[in-house]
């Protein structure tokens, strides 16, 4: 499933990303590497999200969230 489909306050495991190469590389530099855990902290109506990866919070837009594929891990 995509990160956009993720539920609030749930932790997911990053499986892979299908984004433009430069965007994907930038997210990897921020810690979003394969098997990293991603906690969904907040969701906006427009689809943007605030997530926590490796202790760092950041926001991603709807289009990026659609290109990030995750698997379930459980509650926060």
For each residue, the residues with C-beta under 8 A, 3 or more apart:
1: 5 6 69 70 71
2: 5 6 65 66 67 68 69 70
3: 6 12 38 40 49 51 60 65 66 68 69 70
4: 47 49 62 65 66 68
5: 1 2
6: 1 2 3 10 12 38 40 49 70
7: 10 40
8: 40 41 42 43
9: 39 40 41 75 76
10: 6 7 39 40 72 73 74 75 76
11: 37 38 39 40 73 74 75 76
12: 3 6 37 38 39 40 70 71 72 73
13: 35 36 37 38 70 71 72 73
14: 17 32 33 34 35 36 37 38 68 69 70
15: 34 69 70 71
16: 34 69
17: 14 24 27 32 67 68 69
18: 67 69
19: 23 24 27 64 67 68
20: 23 24
21: 24 25
22: 25 26
23: 19 20 26 27 64 67
24: 17 19 20 21 27 28
25: 21 22 28 29
26: 22 23 29 30
27: 17 19 23 24 30 32 64 68
28: 24 25 31 32 33
29: 25 26
30: 26 27 53 56 58
31: 28 36 53 54 56
32: 14 17 27 28 36 38 53 68
33: 14 28 36
34: 14 15 16
35: 13 14
36: 13 14 31 32 33 53 54
37: 11 12 13 14 53 73
38: 3 6 11 12 13 14 32 51 52 53 68 70
39: 9 10 11 12 51 52 53 76
40: 3 6 7 8 9 10 11 12 43 49 50 51
41: 8 9 49 50 51 52 57
42: 8 49 50
43: 8 40 47 48 49 50
44: 47 48 49
45:
46: 62
47: 4 43 44 61 62 65
48: 43 44 59 60 61 62 65
49: 3 4 6 40 41 42 43 44 59 60 65
50: 40 41 42 43 57 58 59
51: 3 38 39 40 41 57 58 59 60
52: 38 39 41 55 56 57
53: 30 31 32 36 37 38 39 56 58
54: 31 36
55: 52
56: 30 31 52 53
57: 41 50 51 52
58: 30 50 51 53
59: 48 49 50 51
60: 3 48 49 51 64 65 68
61: 47 48 64 65
62: 4 46 47 48 65 66
63: 66 67
64: 19 23 27 60 61 67 68
65: 2 3 4 47 48 49 60 61 62 68
66: 2 3 4 62 63
67: 2 17 18 19 23 63 64
68: 2 3 4 14 17 19 27 32 38 60 64 65
69: 1 2 3 14 15 16 17 18
70: 1 2 3 6 12 13 14 15 38
71: 1 12 13 15
72: 10 12 13
73: 10 11 12 13 37
74: 10 11
75: 9 10 11
76: 9 10 11 39
